[in-house]
Amino acid sequence: MKMVNYEVTVFTGSLDHATTYNDVYIKLMGTDGESCRTQLRDYKGSSAFARGAVSSFTVPCPVSIGKLLLIELDKQRFSLFPEEDWFPDKVEIKSPEEVTYTVPIYRWITDSKVHRFREGTALRVFEDNHRLGRYSRDKELKRRKEEYRWEVYKEGIPHCIKAKNPCSLPPEVRFSFTKTIQFAFTAITGMIELKLEVLANCKKKWKDMHHLNRAFWHKTHMADYVQEHWKEDVFFGYQYLNGINPMLIRRCTALPSNFPVTDDMVFLHGQSRLEEEMKKGNIFLADYKILDGVKQNVINRKKQYLMAPLVLLHKTPQDQLMPVAIQLKQTPADDNPIFFPTDSEYDWLMAKIFVRSADFNIHELNVHLLRTHLLAEVFTVSLLRNVPMVHPLYKLLIHHTRYTLQINILARLLLISKTGVFTKYAASGGEGMITILRRSMSSMTYSSLCIPDDIAERGLEDVPNFHYRDDGLRLWDIISRFVQGVLGHYYKNDAEVKQDSELQKWISDIFVHGFLSKKSTGIPQSFTSVAELVKFVTMVIFTSSAQHAAVSSGQALSIHM
């Protein structure tokens, strides 16, 4: 009987330790039949599956198997060799009909079990009509739901992945070997530097700025600029637009009733009036009310100070944003004065320092942890639980989830746990931290996660020198056009979006586990249109990439500063 041959090419990844010397077997499965399980051997011998190797093999079949649906891969220990992990990137199969199929893998194979991988053409659930494809799809999601489970870390905040430590995660979502080494090296280098400077675990008071300078061991141009200009009002205002927390400031059209600032307080000699400046759009407010009444931490047996300030800022004719009034607590009282630039140098400076302390706590817990890290984890876990690898949404989003789960597990273990760095050393650490997260969660909205909507709601469309807005809107538009191009190719009308049960399960899980089933957030509970799907996926990618970068690193310093 005449056999037909399939040419199989295996691409082993270039990651460290991707090599295996185990025996590798493959089985091809198509619409009209399947091949026998065949060991892959070629002239390279044991190096056929070395790191970065591209090796070709011939797999014979009695007859054509038709259109390729999936492959089965397994590896078995060879003789006395130990069982080794293997990271294949992809497999290409050329059929006797001269059709080339690509099977993406991009995951670690760490055992001797049989693993199934679909041919790479994206398929939505309602068009995956072959029984073998549907069976494989269902089996993949069943396995994923066992591997990726939800857990409630703290009531009132987004749910997270159930995992004790990074090693309990499936191999395909852990740090690579290189990433692990880099991460550890950075942490160890920083701690060694602090120990050499006798700053680690130091409980003594700093007597002068020299001690503070020694703490800033990682020098950059921006750090040097901040150190030189941090006392200046113009830089204080600039940080609200382009520092690491550009999310709080908003245009002020009416003063809050608990902030009794008058014209005479902020405009000497009656040169202007607050009402007039507000009508012109020149008055801005930063309100830290979310910190009001939060229990302060105790560090080295000393109670810390955590204010809930209100900050009024004025845009000058020179397009500079200048602070004009600061009230450190929410309730007006004799012991809660309003501070002004005309006060003594150190009274005004101390007020600004308290504001910066409050800003740090809001930034780290609300803007950074909650709105990027925790939400990205929700998007990722829901994707892995509800969307199979062959789905177009999975192919679009999986690269934006890289390392999300492990970095968040490390944060829960090392930063916000009972013995974590933030818990022990931040003014809002411990009980206060959870209070702030819960309050932040209760006030979070879908529109605040979409930068075009957020900028409009805060009235910041025409504020000059606002790099976060300018760059963010451009990036949002680029991402939106990319998402529209990809999803618009697969979803030609709204009916197809409604028909996709896997899409609907993805957003439903996000609504329940990420936004705690709160309709007030504005998060969709299901997708009803292509436009709605495109906007939400744009937000997911923007949050996980551009937004995280912006609130982790801040914006570039303007040359006009």
C-alpha positions, 0 to 999 in steps of 0.5 A, a space after each residue: 500500500 502506498 503511503 503519504 508523507 507529512 513533513 513536520 518541522 519543530 521549532 524549539 524556543 530560544 528560552 534558557 533551558 528550553 532544550 530536551 534530550 527526551 524522545 519526542 512523539 507526535 500524532 497528526 489528527 485531521 478531518 479524514 483520519 489520523 496518523 500513528 503516534 510517531 517518534 521524531 528522529 532526524 540526523 541531528 540525533 539528541 540535539 534535534 530539540 536543543 534550544 533554538 533548533 529547527 528540525 524537520 521530520 517525515 511522518 508517514 500515513 496510509 492515506 491523507 488525513 484531510 485538513 489538519 485539526 490538531 496534533 498530539 505531542 508527548 516526550 518520554 525519558 530516554 534510557 538513563 537521561 532524566 525527564 527534562 522540561 521542553 519549550 517548543 515554539 511551534 510545529 509546522 506540517 506540510 501535507 501531501 497536498 502542499 498545504 502548510 499548517 502552523 500549530 502554535 505551542 509556546 508553552 513548557 511541556 514538563 511531563 510525559 503526558 500527551 498534550 493536544 494543540 490546535 492548528 493555528 487558524 483562529 476559530 470562534 466557538 460557533 464555527 468549530 464544527 468538527 467533533 474532534 475540534 469541539 472535544 479538544 476545545 472543551 477538554 482544554 477549558 476543563 483543564 484550564 479551569 482546574 489549573 486557574 481558580 479564583 480566590 478571594 484575597 480580601 473582601 471588597 477588592 478584585 479576586 485573584 488567582 488561587 496559588 500559594 507561590 509562583 511555583 504552584 502556577 502552571 509552567 507556561 505563565 511563570 517567569 522564564 529563567 532569564 526573567 527570574 535571574 534578572 528579578 532576583 539580581 535587581 532585588 539583591 543589588 538594591 538590598 546590598 547597596 542599602 546594607 553597604 550604606 547602613 540604611 537597611 533596618 536603620 531605626 535612627 533619625 536622619 539628621 541631614 539631607 546627606 542620609 537621604 541622598 545615600 538612600 537614592 542609590 539608583 541615579 537617573 537624570 530625572 531623579 537628579 532633576 526632582 532632587 534639585 527642584 522638588 521644593 518649587 511650586 511650579 514643579 509641585 503643580 507639574 507633577 499632577 500632570 506628568 508625575 506617577 499619579 496623573 489620575 487625581 487632578 480635575 478642573 474645578 467649577 465649584 469649590 467643595 463646601 468643606 474647602 472654604 477658600 476665598 478670593 482674598 486668600 489666594 489673590 492678593 490685592 484683588 487682582 482676580 476672583 475665584 469665580 471668574 478664574 473657574 469660569 475661564 477653566 483656570 482652577 483645578 482641584 486634587 481631593 484626597 478624601 479617600 484617605 479621610 479617617 484611614 487608620 495610620 500605621 505604627 512603625 518602630 512603635 511610632 504612629 504615622 501621619 496620613 492626611 486627606 488633603 484638598 489642594 487648589 491649583 491655578 493655571 497662570 498666564 504662563 501656562 504653569 499649574 501653581 498650588 494656591 491653597 492646601 487644607 490637610 484634613 477634610 473637615 474645616 476647623 481651628 486646628 485645620 488651617 488652610 496653607 498658602 504660598 504666602 505663609 512662611 517657607 517651611 509651613 508651606 513646604 511642610 504642607 506640600 510634603 504632607 500632600 506628597 505623602 498622601 499622593 504616594 499612598 493613593 498612587 501605590 494602592 489605587 492607581 498602581 496596584 488596584 487599577 493596573 495590577 489587580 485588574 490585569 490579573 482579573 483579565 488574565 485569569 478570566 481569559 485563561 479560564 474561558 477562552 481556548 488557545 484557538 480563539 481570536 481573542 486569546 491570540 490577541 490578548 495572551 501576549 499582554 498577560 505575560 508574567 502578570 500572575 507571577 508578579 502579582 503573587 510576589 506582590 501579595 507575598 512580599 509587599 502587601 502581606 502581613 510581613 510585606 514591605 508596604 505593610 511594615 513601612 508605609 503610613 497606610 500599611 496594614 488595616 489602612 491599606 485594605 480600607 483604601 483599596 475597598 474605598 478605591 474599588 467602590 468608586 472605580 468606574 469603567 469610564 475612568 479606565 478609558 482615557 478618552 472618557 476619563 480626560 473629558 470627565 475631569 475637564 482636562 482636554 485643553 490643559 497645556 503641557 499634559 504629556 500623559 493625556 497627549 501620549 495616552 490618547 495617541 496610544 489609545 487610538 493606536 491600540 483601538 485601531 489595531 483591535 478594531 482591525 483584528 476583531 473586525 476581521 472575525 466579527 462582521 456584525 453584532 449578532 456574531 458577538 452575541 452568539 460567541 458564548 466564550 466571549 460572553 463567559 469572559 466578560 461575565 467572569 470579569 464583571 463578577 470577579 473583577 468588579 464584584 457584580 456592581 452595575 454602578 461601575 458601568 462595566 458591561 455584563 455581556 457584549 452586545 455589539 462589535 463596538 462595545 467589544 472593541 472598546 473593552 478589549 482596547 481598555 484591557 490592553 491599554 490598562 495592562 501596558 500603556 497605563 501601567 507604564 505611565 503610573 510606574 515611571 511617570 512622564 518625560 520631563 518637559 524641556 520647557 520646565 
